[in-house]
Amino acid sequence: MAFLLNNTSLGSHLRSSSQKTDGAFAQSRRGFHVELGPREKDLLAENDALRRFKSHKKGVRQLKRVGDVLTLVVLAGCGYEIYARATMQKED
């Protein structure tokens, strides 16, 4: 295990992070809040050209529910087939 930690990037990352925290003024890992610039604000703004590609929460929720129901139906069918074949073999 020590051999793997010495030769991998994970080991070097762990060693470097432990050395960084030795200082009295060590920064937290979370960092500081930085205000968004104009480019980021433009990218996050609502765009009418892309509105038709936006997934709607109600439609997505309904589609997931339909998928869940179909999955349960298929599992029930498979379970029934296994049960039916097992009981048919016992009768023969």
TAHUKA-V973221 format. One record per run of one state. SS is the DSSP state (a for helix, b for strand, c for the rest). FROM is the first residue (numbers start at 0). LEN is the number of residues. If there is no record, write none. Layout:
[[SS | FROM | LEN] [SS | FROM | LEN]]
This chain:
[[c | 0 | 1] [a | 1 | 6] [c | 7 | 1] [a | 8 | 12] [c | 20 | 17] [a | 37 | 7] [c | 44 | 3] [a | 47 | 6] [c | 53 | 3] [a | 56 | 35] [c | 91 | 1]]
